[in-house]
Amino acid sequence: VDFAMPGLNGAEVAKAAWARLPGLAIVFASGYADTAAIEDVAGSGTPVLRKPFRVDELKVAVAEALRKP
């Protein structure tokens, strides 16, 4: 989920998604410097990819997110 989007930000999208599907694996992508809003919703252990990122970084972040209970 991108953090900066029109309408809702990524933290709001994640919160709504988790309300419907608790435990859903989400990886945030952001070029935004302040990730406090992400941490407020998802916690400090949530993967956040900093833009620009490489495909191998995305693979690692997705794999880590899917491993979490």
Predicted model as a PDB file, atoms N, CA, C, CB and O in Angstrom, pLDDT in the B-factor column:
MODEL        1                                                                  
ATOM      1  N   VAL A   1       0.850  -1.159   0.000  1.00 84.00           N  
ATOM      2  CA  VAL A   1       0.000   0.000   0.000  1.00 84.00           C  
ATOM      3  C   VAL A   1       0.902   1.230   0.000  1.00 84.00           C  
ATOM      4  CB  VAL A   1      -0.971  -0.007   1.219  1.00 84.00           C  
ATOM      5  O   VAL A   1       1.817   1.339   0.816  1.00 84.00           O  
ATOM      6  N   ASP A   2       0.641   2.141  -0.909  1.00 85.00           N  
ATOM      7  CA  ASP A   2       1.382   3.395  -0.906  1.00 85.00           C  
ATOM      8  C   ASP A   2       0.865   4.250   0.241  1.00 85.00           C  
ATOM      9  CB  ASP A   2       1.245   4.141  -2.271  1.00 85.00           C  
ATOM     10  O   ASP A   2      -0.319   4.184   0.571  1.00 85.00           O  
ATOM     11  N   PHE A   3       1.725   5.046   0.849  1.00 79.00           N  
ATOM     12  CA  PHE A   3       1.272   5.871   1.954  1.00 79.00           C  
ATOM     13  C   PHE A   3       0.503   7.088   1.455  1.00 79.00           C  
ATOM     14  CB  PHE A   3       2.455   6.309   2.804  1.00 79.00           C  
ATOM     15  O   PHE A   3      -0.588   7.373   1.949  1.00 79.00           O  
ATOM     16  N   ALA A   4       1.049   7.801   0.494  1.00 79.00           N  
ATOM     17  CA  ALA A   4       0.416   9.026   0.000  1.00 79.00           C  
ATOM     18  C   ALA A   4      -0.458   8.703  -1.202  1.00 79.00           C  
ATOM     19  CB  ALA A   4       1.480  10.089  -0.374  1.00 79.00           C  
ATOM     20  O   ALA A   4       0.033   8.405  -2.290  1.00 79.00           O  
ATOM     21  N   MET A   5      -1.766   8.769  -0.977  1.00 79.00           N  
ATOM     22  CA  MET A   5      -2.731   8.509  -2.038  1.00 79.00           C  
ATOM     23  C   MET A   5      -3.859   9.530  -1.919  1.00 79.00           C  
ATOM     24  CB  MET A   5      -3.283   7.044  -1.959  1.00 79.00           C  
ATOM     25  O   MET A   5      -4.075  10.089  -0.844  1.00 79.00           O  
ATOM     26  N   PRO A   6      -4.576   9.776  -3.008  1.00 84.00           N  
ATOM     27  CA  PRO A   6      -5.702  10.702  -2.903  1.00 84.00           C  
ATOM     28  C   PRO A   6      -6.844  10.086  -2.095  1.00 84.00           C  
ATOM     29  CB  PRO A   6      -6.198  11.101  -4.300  1.00 84.00           C  
ATOM     30  O   PRO A   6      -7.125   8.894  -2.224  1.00 84.00           O  
ATOM     31  N   GLY A   7      -7.488  10.878  -1.281  1.00 85.00           N  
ATOM     32  CA  GLY A   7      -8.624  10.386  -0.503  1.00 85.00           C  
ATOM     33  C   GLY A   7      -8.214   9.840   0.839  1.00 85.00           C  
ATOM     34  O   GLY A   7      -8.388  10.506   1.860  1.00 85.00           O  
ATOM     35  N   LEU A   8      -7.673   8.645   0.856  1.00 83.00           N  
ATOM     36  CA  LEU A   8      -7.202   7.998   2.082  1.00 83.00           C  
ATOM     37  C   LEU A   8      -5.697   7.819   1.997  1.00 83.00           C  
ATOM     38  CB  LEU A   8      -7.907   6.629   2.306  1.00 83.00           C  
ATOM     39  O   LEU A   8      -5.152   7.633   0.909  1.00 83.00           O  
ATOM     40  N   ASN A   9      -5.018   7.873   3.145  1.00 82.00           N  
ATOM     41  CA  ASN A   9      -3.597   7.545   3.093  1.00 82.00           C  
ATOM     42  C   ASN A   9      -3.434   6.042   3.346  1.00 82.00           C  
ATOM     43  CB  ASN A   9      -2.783   8.385   4.141  1.00 82.00           C  
ATOM     44  O   ASN A   9      -4.397   5.358   3.693  1.00 82.00           O  
ATOM     45  N   GLY A  10      -2.248   5.551   3.176  1.00 83.00           N  
ATOM     46  CA  GLY A  10      -2.004   4.113   3.308  1.00 83.00           C  
ATOM     47  C   GLY A  10      -2.343   3.555   4.673  1.00 83.00           C  
ATOM     48  O   GLY A  10      -2.805   2.419   4.782  1.00 83.00           O  
ATOM     49  N   ALA A  11      -2.120   4.341   5.719  1.00 81.00           N  
ATOM     50  CA  ALA A  11      -2.459   3.886   7.072  1.00 81.00           C  
ATOM     51  C   ALA A  11      -3.961   3.699   7.209  1.00 81.00           C  
ATOM     52  CB  ALA A  11      -1.950   4.886   8.129  1.00 81.00           C  
ATOM     53  O   ALA A  11      -4.415   2.742   7.837  1.00 81.00           O  
ATOM     54  N   GLU A  12      -4.732   4.603   6.628  1.00 86.00           N  
ATOM     55  CA  GLU A  12      -6.199   4.491   6.682  1.00 86.00           C  
ATOM     56  C   GLU A  12      -6.694   3.298   5.871  1.00 86.00           C  
ATOM     57  CB  GLU A  12      -6.856   5.782   6.163  1.00 86.00           C  
ATOM     58  O   GLU A  12      -7.623   2.606   6.287  1.00 86.00           O  
ATOM     59  N   VAL A  13      -6.079   3.057   4.718  1.00 88.00           N  
ATOM     60  CA  VAL A  13      -6.431   1.899   3.891  1.00 88.00           C  
ATOM     61  C   VAL A  13      -6.135   0.607   4.652  1.00 88.00           C  
ATOM     62  CB  VAL A  13      -5.655   1.926   2.544  1.00 88.00           C  
ATOM     63  O   VAL A  13      -6.952  -0.313   4.666  1.00 88.00           O  
ATOM     64  N   ALA A  14      -4.965   0.544   5.284  1.00 85.00           N  
ATOM     65  CA  ALA A  14      -4.589  -0.651   6.047  1.00 85.00           C  
ATOM     66  C   ALA A  14      -5.562  -0.886   7.196  1.00 85.00           C  
ATOM     67  CB  ALA A  14      -3.155  -0.518   6.587  1.00 85.00           C  
ATOM     68  O   ALA A  14      -5.984  -2.018   7.430  1.00 85.00           O  
ATOM     69  N   LYS A  15      -5.915   0.167   7.905  1.00 86.00           N  
ATOM     70  CA  LYS A  15      -6.841   0.043   9.038  1.00 86.00           C  
ATOM     71  C   LYS A  15      -8.187  -0.517   8.567  1.00 86.00           C  
ATOM     72  CB  LYS A  15      -7.042   1.417   9.731  1.00 86.00           C  
ATOM     73  O   LYS A  15      -8.757  -1.391   9.219  1.00 86.00           O  
ATOM     74  N   ALA A  16      -8.689  -0.020   7.448  1.00 91.00           N  
ATOM     75  CA  ALA A  16      -9.959  -0.514   6.897  1.00 91.00           C  
ATOM     76  C   ALA A  16      -9.831  -1.961   6.433  1.00 91.00           C  
ATOM     77  CB  ALA A  16     -10.419   0.372   5.729  1.00 91.00           C  
ATOM     78  O   ALA A  16     -10.741  -2.764   6.639  1.00 91.00           O  
ATOM     79  N   ALA A  17      -8.705  -2.294   5.807  1.00 92.00           N  
ATOM     80  CA  ALA A  17      -8.486  -3.669   5.337  1.00 92.00           C  
ATOM     81  C   ALA A  17      -8.406  -4.634   6.516  1.00 92.00           C  
ATOM     82  CB  ALA A  17      -7.196  -3.756   4.492  1.00 92.00           C  
ATOM     83  O   ALA A  17      -8.981  -5.721   6.468  1.00 92.00           O  
ATOM     84  N   TRP A  18      -7.695  -4.241   7.575  1.00 89.00           N  
ATOM     85  CA  TRP A  18      -7.565  -5.109   8.754  1.00 89.00           C  
ATOM     86  C   TRP A  18      -8.888  -5.272   9.493  1.00 89.00           C  
ATOM     87  CB  TRP A  18      -6.515  -4.550   9.707  1.00 89.00           C  
ATOM     88  O   TRP A  18      -9.110  -6.284  10.158  1.00 89.00           O  
ATOM     89  N   ALA A  19      -9.773  -4.273   9.377  1.00 94.00           N  
ATOM     90  CA  ALA A  19     -11.091  -4.402  10.000  1.00 94.00           C  
ATOM     91  C   ALA A  19     -11.892  -5.512   9.320  1.00 94.00           C  
ATOM     92  CB  ALA A  19     -11.861  -3.062   9.929  1.00 94.00           C  
ATOM     93  O   ALA A  19     -12.691  -6.194   9.961  1.00 94.00           O  
ATOM     94  N   ARG A  20     -11.671  -5.685   8.020  1.00 96.00           N  
ATOM     95  CA  ARG A  20     -12.368  -6.737   7.266  1.00 96.00           C  
ATOM     96  C   ARG A  20     -11.615  -8.057   7.279  1.00 96.00           C  
ATOM     97  CB  ARG A  20     -12.583  -6.296   5.832  1.00 96.00           C  
ATOM     98  O   ARG A  20     -12.227  -9.124   7.332  1.00 96.00           O  
ATOM     99  N   LEU A  21     -10.300  -7.988   7.233  1.00 94.00           N  
ATOM    100  CA  LEU A  21      -9.459  -9.185   7.153  1.00 94.00           C  
ATOM    101  C   LEU A  21      -8.324  -9.091   8.172  1.00 94.00           C  
ATOM    102  CB  LEU A  21      -8.889  -9.365   5.719  1.00 94.00           C  
ATOM    103  O   LEU A  21      -7.190  -8.784   7.804  1.00 94.00           O  
ATOM    104  N   PRO A  22      -8.614  -9.349   9.437  1.00 90.00           N  
ATOM    105  CA  PRO A  22      -7.563  -9.272  10.458  1.00 90.00           C  
ATOM    106  C   PRO A  22      -6.389 -10.189  10.096  1.00 90.00           C  
ATOM    107  CB  PRO A  22      -8.130  -9.653  11.847  1.00 90.00           C  
ATOM    108  O   PRO A  22      -6.582 -11.317   9.644  1.00 90.00           O  
ATOM    109  N   GLY A  23      -5.195  -9.689  10.300  1.00 87.00           N  
ATOM    110  CA  GLY A  23      -4.013 -10.493  10.000  1.00 87.00           C  
ATOM    111  C   GLY A  23      -3.541 -10.397   8.568  1.00 87.00           C  
ATOM    112  O   GLY A  23      -2.537 -11.015   8.212  1.00 87.00           O  
ATOM    113  N   LEU A  24      -4.244  -9.633   7.727  1.00 90.00           N  
ATOM    114  CA  LEU A  24      -3.828  -9.463   6.341  1.00 90.00           C  
ATOM    115  C   LEU A  24      -2.416  -8.897   6.288  1.00 90.00           C  
ATOM    116  CB  LEU A  24      -4.806  -8.546   5.585  1.00 90.00           C  
ATOM    117  O   LEU A  24      -2.112  -7.920   6.974  1.00 90.00           O  
ATOM    118  N   ALA A  25      -1.557  -9.500   5.484  1.00 89.00           N  
ATOM    119  CA  ALA A  25      -0.182  -9.011   5.334  1.00 89.00           C  
ATOM    120  C   ALA A  25      -0.193  -7.754   4.469  1.00 89.00           C  
ATOM    121  CB  ALA A  25       0.742 -10.108   4.705  1.00 89.00           C  
ATOM    122  O   ALA A  25      -0.723  -7.759   3.358  1.00 89.00           O  
ATOM    123  N   ILE A  26       0.388  -6.692   4.984  1.00 88.00           N  
ATOM    124  CA  ILE A  26       0.467  -5.430   4.248  1.00 88.00           C  
ATOM    125  C   ILE A  26       1.893  -4.918   4.315  1.00 88.00           C  
ATOM    126  CB  ILE A  26      -0.527  -4.375   4.819  1.00 88.00           C  
ATOM    127  O   ILE A  26       2.528  -4.938   5.369  1.00 88.00           O  
ATOM    128  N   VAL A  27       2.384  -4.462   3.181  1.00 89.00           N  
ATOM    129  CA  VAL A  27       3.688  -3.811   3.101  1.00 89.00           C  
ATOM    130  C   VAL A  27       3.420  -2.385   2.624  1.00 89.00           C  
ATOM    131  CB  VAL A  27       4.687  -4.587   2.128  1.00 89.00           C  
ATOM    132  O   VAL A  27       2.735  -2.178   1.622  1.00 89.00           O  
ATOM    133  N   PHE A  28       3.952  -1.424   3.329  1.00 87.00           N  
ATOM    134  CA  PHE A  28       3.797  -0.028   2.941  1.00 87.00           C  
ATOM    135  C   PHE A  28       4.953   0.396   2.054  1.00 87.00           C  
ATOM    136  CB  PHE A  28       3.709   0.876   4.178  1.00 87.00           C  
ATOM    137  O   PHE A  28       6.089  -0.036   2.251  1.00 87.00           O  
ATOM    138  N   ALA A  29       4.660   1.244   1.075  1.00 87.00           N  
ATOM    139  CA  ALA A  29       5.679   1.857   0.233  1.00 87.00           C  
ATOM    140  C   ALA A  29       5.504   3.361   0.364  1.00 87.00           C  
ATOM    141  CB  ALA A  29       5.568   1.383  -1.271  1.00 87.00           C  
ATOM    142  O   ALA A  29       4.389   3.874   0.274  1.00 87.00           O  
ATOM    143  N   SER A  30       6.610   4.066   0.577  1.00 83.00           N  
ATOM    144  CA  SER A  30       6.479   5.496   0.792  1.00 83.00           C  
ATOM    145  C   SER A  30       7.744   6.254   0.459  1.00 83.00           C  
ATOM    146  CB  SER A  30       6.093   5.766   2.205  1.00 83.00           C  
ATOM    147  O   SER A  30       8.857   5.805   0.733  1.00 83.00           O  
ATOM    148  N   GLY A  31       7.547   7.396  -0.129  1.00 80.00           N  
ATOM    149  CA  GLY A  31       8.622   8.355  -0.295  1.00 80.00           C  
ATOM    150  C   GLY A  31       8.473   9.451   0.740  1.00 80.00           C  
ATOM    151  O   GLY A  31       9.286  10.372   0.816  1.00 80.00           O  
ATOM    152  N   TYR A  32       7.431   9.336   1.529  1.00 72.00           N  
ATOM    153  CA  TYR A  32       7.085  10.300   2.565  1.00 72.00           C  
ATOM    154  C   TYR A  32       8.031  10.116   3.743  1.00 72.00           C  
ATOM    155  CB  TYR A  32       5.606  10.139   3.011  1.00 72.00           C  
ATOM    156  O   TYR A  32       8.258   8.990   4.186  1.00 72.00           O  
ATOM    157  N   ALA A  33       8.574  11.195   4.246  1.00 60.00           N  
ATOM    158  CA  ALA A  33       9.597  11.102   5.285  1.00 60.00           C  
ATOM    159  C   ALA A  33       9.044  10.708   6.654  1.00 60.00           C  
ATOM    160  CB  ALA A  33      10.313  12.413   5.399  1.00 60.00           C  
ATOM    161  O   ALA A  33       9.709   9.979   7.390  1.00 60.00           O  
ATOM    162  N   ASP A  34       7.862  11.163   7.010  1.00 65.00           N  
ATOM    163  CA  ASP A  34       7.321  10.918   8.340  1.00 65.00           C  
ATOM    164  C   ASP A  34       6.395   9.708   8.313  1.00 65.00           C  
ATOM    165  CB  ASP A  34       6.573  12.158   8.860  1.00 65.00           C  
ATOM    166  O   ASP A  34       5.318   9.766   7.719  1.00 65.00           O  
ATOM    167  N   THR A  35       6.796   8.632   8.941  1.00 66.00           N  
ATOM    168  CA  THR A  35       5.981   7.415   8.932  1.00 66.00           C  
ATOM    169  C   THR A  35       5.263   7.201  10.256  1.00 66.00           C  
ATOM    170  CB  THR A  35       6.846   6.206   8.618  1.00 66.00           C  
ATOM    171  O   THR A  35       4.821   6.088  10.541  1.00 66.00           O  
ATOM    172  N   ALA A  36       5.140   8.232  11.061  1.00 73.00           N  
ATOM    173  CA  ALA A  36       4.477   8.102  12.360  1.00 73.00           C  
ATOM    174  C   ALA A  36       3.040   7.630  12.199  1.00 73.00           C  
ATOM    175  CB  ALA A  36       4.508   9.433  13.110  1.00 73.00           C  
ATOM    176  O   ALA A  36       2.556   6.856  13.025  1.00 73.00           O  
ATOM    177  N   ALA A  37       2.348   8.075  11.157  1.00 72.00           N  
ATOM    178  CA  ALA A  37       0.959   7.650  10.937  1.00 72.00           C  
ATOM    179  C   ALA A  37       0.890   6.159  10.652  1.00 72.00           C  
ATOM    180  CB  ALA A  37       0.328   8.436   9.776  1.00 72.00           C  
ATOM    181  O   ALA A  37      -0.048   5.491  11.086  1.00 72.00           O  
ATOM    182  N   ILE A  38       1.868   5.628   9.931  1.00 73.00           N  
ATOM    183  CA  ILE A  38       1.907   4.189   9.657  1.00 73.00           C  
ATOM    184  C   ILE A  38       2.123   3.440  10.964  1.00 73.00           C  
ATOM    185  CB  ILE A  38       3.028   3.841   8.630  1.00 73.00           C  
ATOM    186  O   ILE A  38       1.415   2.473  11.247  1.00 73.00           O  
ATOM    187  N   GLU A  39       3.079   3.868  11.751  1.00 73.00           N  
ATOM    188  CA  GLU A  39       3.377   3.197  13.014  1.00 73.00           C  
ATOM    189  C   GLU A  39       2.210   3.292  13.994  1.00 73.00           C  
ATOM    190  CB  GLU A  39       4.630   3.793  13.641  1.00 73.00           C  
ATOM    191  O   GLU A  39       1.983   2.362  14.768  1.00 73.00           O  
ATOM    192  N   ASP A  40       1.465   4.400  13.973  1.00 76.00           N  
ATOM    193  CA  ASP A  40       0.301   4.541  14.848  1.00 76.00           C  
ATOM    194  C   ASP A  40      -0.747   3.475  14.556  1.00 76.00           C  
ATOM    195  CB  ASP A  40      -0.314   5.930  14.694  1.00 76.00           C  
ATOM    196  O   ASP A  40      -1.391   2.970  15.476  1.00 76.00           O  
ATOM    197  N   VAL A  41      -0.922   3.130  13.282  1.00 70.00           N  
ATOM    198  CA  VAL A  41      -1.925   2.146  12.884  1.00 70.00           C  
ATOM    199  C   VAL A  41      -1.373   0.738  12.919  1.00 70.00           C  
ATOM    200  CB  VAL A  41      -2.447   2.457  11.499  1.00 70.00           C  
ATOM    201  O   VAL A  41      -2.033  -0.174  13.417  1.00 70.00           O  
ATOM    202  N   ALA A  42      -0.171   0.545  12.397  1.00 69.00           N  
ATOM    203  CA  ALA A  42       0.343  -0.796  12.160  1.00 69.00           C  
ATOM    204  C   ALA A  42       1.378  -1.258  13.158  1.00 69.00           C  
ATOM    205  CB  ALA A  42       0.919  -0.866  10.815  1.00 69.00           C  
ATOM    206  O   ALA A  42       1.651  -2.456  13.240  1.00 69.00           O  
ATOM    207  N   GLY A  43       1.958  -0.363  13.911  1.00 71.00           N  
ATOM    208  CA  GLY A  43       3.019  -0.738  14.822  1.00 71.00           C  
ATOM    209  C   GLY A  43       4.380  -0.557  14.193  1.00 71.00           C  
ATOM    210  O   GLY A  43       4.497  -0.407  12.976  1.00 71.00           O  
ATOM    211  N   SER A  44       5.398  -0.573  15.012  1.00 66.00           N  
ATOM    212  CA  SER A  44       6.744  -0.282  14.526  1.00 66.00           C  
ATOM    213  C   SER A  44       7.366  -1.430  13.744  1.00 66.00           C  
ATOM    214  CB  SER A  44       7.630   0.065  15.679  1.00 66.00           C  
ATOM    215  O   SER A  44       8.369  -1.223  13.061  1.00 66.00           O  
ATOM    216  N   GLY A  45       6.808  -2.628  13.819  1.00 69.00           N  
ATOM    217  CA  GLY A  45       7.378  -3.770  13.106  1.00 69.00           C  
ATOM    218  C   GLY A  45       6.855  -3.950  11.692  1.00 69.00           C  
ATOM    219  O   GLY A  45       7.235  -4.901  11.010  1.00 69.00           O  
ATOM    220  N   THR A  46       5.992  -3.056  11.243  1.00 74.00           N  
ATOM    221  CA  THR A  46       5.400  -3.176   9.918  1.00 74.00           C  
ATOM    222  C   THR A  46       6.409  -2.783   8.850  1.00 74.00           C  
ATOM    223  CB  THR A  46       4.140  -2.309   9.807  1.00 74.00           C  
ATOM    224  O   THR A  46       7.065  -1.747   8.963  1.00 74.00           O  
ATOM    225  N   PRO A  47       6.538  -3.616   7.802  1.00 77.00           N  
ATOM    226  CA  PRO A  47       7.501  -3.295   6.748  1.00 77.00           C  
ATOM    227  C   PRO A  47       7.121  -2.017   6.001  1.00 77.00           C  
ATOM    228  CB  PRO A  47       7.608  -4.456   5.765  1.00 77.00           C  
ATOM    229  O   PRO A  47       5.975  -1.835   5.590  1.00 77.00           O  
ATOM    230  N   VAL A  48       8.107  -1.140   5.837  1.00 82.00           N  
ATOM    231  CA  VAL A  48       7.916   0.086   5.059  1.00 82.00           C  
ATOM    232  C   VAL A  48       9.066   0.178   4.067  1.00 82.00           C  
ATOM    233  CB  VAL A  48       7.853   1.365   5.985  1.00 82.00           C  
ATOM    234  O   VAL A  48      10.228   0.293   4.456  1.00 82.00           O  
ATOM    235  N   LEU A  49       8.734   0.126   2.793  1.00 86.00           N  
ATOM    236  CA  LEU A  49       9.739   0.287   1.743  1.00 86.00           C  
ATOM    237  C   LEU A  49       9.867   1.762   1.420  1.00 86.00           C  
ATOM    238  CB  LEU A  49       9.368  -0.531   0.468  1.00 86.00           C  
ATOM    239  O   LEU A  49       8.865   2.443   1.200  1.00 86.00           O  
ATOM    240  N   ARG A  50      11.065   2.248   1.391  1.00 85.00           N  
ATOM    241  CA  ARG A  50      11.321   3.644   1.035  1.00 85.00           C  
ATOM    242  C   ARG A  50      11.519   3.754  -0.469  1.00 85.00           C  
ATOM    243  CB  ARG A  50      12.561   4.194   1.791  1.00 85.00           C  
ATOM    244  O   ARG A  50      12.323   3.031  -1.057  1.00 85.00           O  
ATOM    245  N   LYS A  51      10.777   4.663  -1.080  1.00 87.00           N  
ATOM    246  CA  LYS A  51      10.928   4.889  -2.521  1.00 87.00           C  
ATOM    247  C   LYS A  51      12.170   5.721  -2.769  1.00 87.00           C  
ATOM    248  CB  LYS A  51       9.677   5.588  -3.115  1.00 87.00           C  
ATOM    249  O   LYS A  51      12.484   6.601  -1.968  1.00 87.00           O  
ATOM    250  N   PRO A  52      12.869   5.474  -3.829  1.00 91.00           N  
ATOM    251  CA  PRO A  52      12.696   4.334  -4.729  1.00 91.00           C  
ATOM    252  C   PRO A  52      13.285   3.076  -4.102  1.00 91.00           C  
ATOM    253  CB  PRO A  52      13.356   4.612  -6.098  1.00 91.00           C  
ATOM    254  O   PRO A  52      14.270   3.141  -3.366  1.00 91.00           O  
ATOM    255  N   PHE A  53      12.674   1.935  -4.399  1.00 93.00           N  
ATOM    256  CA  PHE A  53      13.190   0.667  -3.892  1.00 93.00           C  
ATOM    257  C   PHE A  53      13.406  -0.281  -5.056  1.00 93.00           C  
ATOM    258  CB  PHE A  53      12.227   0.046  -2.850  1.00 93.00           C  
ATOM    259  O   PHE A  53      12.854  -0.102  -6.141  1.00 93.00           O  
ATOM    260  N   ARG A  54      14.221  -1.294  -4.805  1.00 95.00           N  
ATOM    261  CA  ARG A  54      14.533  -2.281  -5.843  1.00 95.00           C  
ATOM    262  C   ARG A  54      13.581  -3.473  -5.714  1.00 95.00           C  
ATOM    263  CB  ARG A  54      16.021  -2.750  -5.737  1.00 95.00           C  
ATOM    264  O   ARG A  54      12.998  -3.694  -4.653  1.00 95.00           O  
ATOM    265  N   VAL A  55      13.429  -4.224  -6.779  1.00 96.00           N  
ATOM    266  CA  VAL A  55      12.546  -5.382  -6.788  1.00 96.00           C  
ATOM    267  C   VAL A  55      12.968  -6.394  -5.726  1.00 96.00           C  
ATOM    268  CB  VAL A  55      12.537  -6.038  -8.173  1.00 96.00           C  
ATOM    269  O   VAL A  55      12.115  -7.004  -5.081  1.00 96.00           O  
ATOM    270  N   ASP A  56      14.270  -6.578  -5.538  1.00 96.00           N  
ATOM    271  CA  ASP A  56      14.710  -7.536  -4.521  1.00 96.00           C  
ATOM    272  C   ASP A  56      14.313  -7.077  -3.116  1.00 96.00           C  
ATOM    273  CB  ASP A  56      16.230  -7.734  -4.599  1.00 96.00           C  
ATOM    274  O   ASP A  56      14.043  -7.915  -2.256  1.00 96.00           O  
ATOM    275  N   GLU A  57      14.272  -5.776  -2.869  1.00 95.00           N  
ATOM    276  CA  GLU A  57      13.816  -5.268  -1.573  1.00 95.00           C  
ATOM    277  C   GLU A  57      12.320  -5.543  -1.382  1.00 95.00           C  
ATOM    278  CB  GLU A  57      14.100  -3.753  -1.457  1.00 95.00           C  
ATOM    279  O   GLU A  57      11.875  -5.870  -0.282  1.00 95.00           O  
ATOM    280  N   LEU A  58      11.559  -5.407  -2.462  1.00 94.00           N  
ATOM    281  CA  LEU A  58      10.126  -5.710  -2.414  1.00 94.00           C  
ATOM    282  C   LEU A  58       9.905  -7.190  -2.112  1.00 94.00           C  
ATOM    283  CB  LEU A  58       9.443  -5.326  -3.746  1.00 94.00           C  
ATOM    284  O   LEU A  58       9.051  -7.540  -1.298  1.00 94.00           O  
ATOM    285  N   LYS A  59      10.667  -8.050  -2.762  1.00 95.00           N  
ATOM    286  CA  LYS A  59      10.547  -9.490  -2.516  1.00 95.00           C  
ATOM    287  C   LYS A  59      10.792  -9.833  -1.053  1.00 95.00           C  
ATOM    288  CB  LYS A  59      11.525 -10.260  -3.397  1.00 95.00           C  
ATOM    289  O   LYS A  59      10.047 -10.614  -0.461  1.00 95.00           O  
ATOM    290  N   VAL A  60      11.828  -9.256  -0.474  1.00 93.00           N  
ATOM    291  CA  VAL A  60      12.162  -9.521   0.930  1.00 93.00           C  
ATOM    292  C   VAL A  60      11.044  -9.011   1.844  1.00 93.00           C  
ATOM    293  CB  VAL A  60      13.516  -8.855   1.306  1.00 93.00           C  
ATOM    294  O   VAL A  60      10.639  -9.709   2.773  1.00 93.00           O  
ATOM    295  N   ALA A  61      10.549  -7.809   1.590  1.00 91.00           N  
ATOM    296  CA  ALA A  61       9.502  -7.229   2.437  1.00 91.00           C  
ATOM    297  C   ALA A  61       8.219  -8.048   2.372  1.00 91.00           C  
ATOM    298  CB  ALA A  61       9.219  -5.785   2.019  1.00 91.00           C  
ATOM    299  O   ALA A  61       7.571  -8.265   3.396  1.00 91.00           O  
ATOM    300  N   VAL A  62       7.848  -8.502   1.183  1.00 91.00           N  
ATOM    301  CA  VAL A  62       6.643  -9.327   1.034  1.00 91.00           C  
ATOM    302  C   VAL A  62       6.828 -10.663   1.740  1.00 91.00           C  
ATOM    303  CB  VAL A  62       6.314  -9.553  -0.460  1.00 91.00           C  
ATOM    304  O   VAL A  62       5.930 -11.120   2.447  1.00 91.00           O  
ATOM    305  N   ALA A  63       7.978 -11.288   1.555  1.00 92.00           N  
ATOM    306  CA  ALA A  63       8.237 -12.568   2.216  1.00 92.00           C  
ATOM    307  C   ALA A  63       8.180 -12.425   3.734  1.00 92.00           C  
ATOM    308  CB  ALA A  63       9.602 -13.120   1.792  1.00 92.00           C  
ATOM    309  O   ALA A  63       7.615 -13.279   4.416  1.00 92.00           O  
ATOM    310  N   GLU A  64       8.762 -11.352   4.265  1.00 88.00           N  
ATOM    311  CA  GLU A  64       8.730 -11.131   5.719  1.00 88.00           C  
ATOM    312  C   GLU A  64       7.307 -10.895   6.210  1.00 88.00           C  
ATOM    313  CB  GLU A  64       9.617  -9.936   6.102  1.00 88.00           C  
ATOM    314  O   GLU A  64       6.920 -11.416   7.256  1.00 88.00           O  
ATOM    315  N   ALA A  65       6.532 -10.120   5.471  1.00 87.00           N  
ATOM    316  CA  ALA A  65       5.147  -9.835   5.868  1.00 87.00           C  
ATOM    317  C   ALA A  65       4.308 -11.102   5.866  1.00 87.00           C  
ATOM    318  CB  ALA A  65       4.523  -8.792   4.931  1.00 87.00           C  
ATOM    319  O   ALA A  65       3.436 -11.266   6.719  1.00 87.00           O  
ATOM    320  N   LEU A  66       4.555 -11.991   4.931  1.00 89.00           N  
ATOM    321  CA  LEU A  66       3.767 -13.235   4.842  1.00 89.00           C  
ATOM    322  C   LEU A  66       4.162 -14.245   5.913  1.00 89.00           C  
ATOM    323  CB  LEU A  66       3.933 -13.866   3.463  1.00 89.00           C  
ATOM    324  O   LEU A  66       3.375 -15.129   6.252  1.00 89.00           O  
ATOM    325  N   ARG A  67       5.378 -14.122   6.447  1.00 86.00           N  
ATOM    326  CA  ARG A  67       5.832 -15.037   7.503  1.00 86.00           C  
ATOM    327  C   ARG A  67       5.241 -14.703   8.865  1.00 86.00           C  
ATOM    328  CB  ARG A  67       7.342 -15.013   7.593  1.00 86.00           C  
ATOM    329  O   ARG A  67       5.159 -15.576   9.730  1.00 86.00           O  
ATOM    330  N   LYS A  68       4.835 -13.478   9.069  1.00 76.00           N  
ATOM    331  CA  LYS A  68       4.319 -13.069  10.387  1.00 76.00           C  
ATOM    332  C   LYS A  68       2.967 -13.705  10.656  1.00 76.00           C  
ATOM    333  CB  LYS A  68       4.204 -11.536  10.477  1.00 76.00           C  
ATOM    334  O   LYS A  68       2.142 -13.836   9.752  1.00 76.00           O  
ATOM    335  N   PRO A  69       2.742 -14.102  11.910  1.00 68.00           N  
ATOM    336  CA  PRO A  69       1.450 -14.728  12.242  1.00 68.00           C  
ATOM    337  C   PRO A  69       0.294 -13.732  12.182  1.00 68.00           C  
ATOM    338  CB  PRO A  69       1.512 -15.353  13.634  1.00 68.00           C  
ATOM    339  O   PRO A  69      -0.853 -14.102  12.435  1.00 68.00           O  
TER     340      PRO A  69                                                      
ENDMDL                                                                          
END                                                                             
